[in-house]
Amino acid sequence: MKEIQLKDAKATLSAVVDQAIRGNPAVITRHGRKEAVVLSYREYEKLSHAPSFGRLLGAFPGEETDLPTRTGKPHRAIDL
């Protein structure tokens, strides 16, 4: 993904938007920090309608018996 400084994005906004529409989004930086992303509206729509992980789990089509049963074994010790 292309990075562009805010001042340059302002000066060439039309070209930045045209590139986003063609599938080349741009990251807008300000003082070296990533601040925003310009992407096509179509891509935004795809991302905004993606289900959450909780909804994906809730939509599991199987039966309760499809899931493995938990054992009573203690967890293994790990060093972090």
MONOR-V252661 format. One line per field, one symbol per residue. ss: DSSP state (~ for helix, > for strand, _ for the rest). phi: phi as a letter, one per 20 degrees, with the letter a starting at -180 (. if undefined). psi: psi as a letter, one per 20 degrees, with the letter a starting at -180 (. if undefined). Layout:
# MONOR-V252661
ss = ???
phi = ???
psi = ???
This chain:
# MONOR-V252661
ss = _>>>>~~~~~~_~~~~~~~~~____>>>>>__>>>>>>__~~~~~~~~____~~~~~~_____~~~______________
phi = .fdbfgfffffcggfffgffffndfceedclndfdbcdcfffffggffdfffffffffegeeefffefeeeefffffced
psi = ppppqghhhghkgghggghghjjnrqppqpkipphrporqhghggghijpqrhghgghjpirrhiiqqqqrjqqqqpqp.
